[in-house]
C-alpha cells in the first residue's frame, strides 16, 4: 500500500513542478517576486522564504582552495557573490516528496545544485 503523503499538493521530485500526462503541475506554494532580479526572485510560501532570504542565511563551508587558506571558512551566498539559492529555477528547498524511501539518505542542498568537493575548473598546481 502506498504511503500517504503529508503534503500531497507538493509535487514529487526535486522540482517545484511535475508533469501529469501532458500537463505541467506547478506547486501552489511556488511564486516569483517580479520586483527582484532574475536568480533572486523565487519564493516558497510553504517555507515563507525566497532566494533573497536563503542567499543571506545559508552558509557554505569552503572545502577546497588553491592555497588551502580558505578551507573551513563559512560564508553566505551573498558574501560569496553567488546566487546559490535555486527557487528562481523552480528547484525545491523544502525537501517534501523527494521520492526517497524511508531510511534512504536524501541529498543535501549542495548536491542538488551540483556543487561537490572538487571544482572541475580548478587547475591543479604544478
Secondary structure, DSSP 8 states (H G I E B T S, - for coil): -----TTTTS-SSSBSEEEETTEEEE-TTEEE-TTS-TTS-EEETTTTEEHHHHHHH-EEE----SSSSSTT-EEEHHHHT-----GGGTB-SS--S----TT-----HHHHTT--SS-TT-----
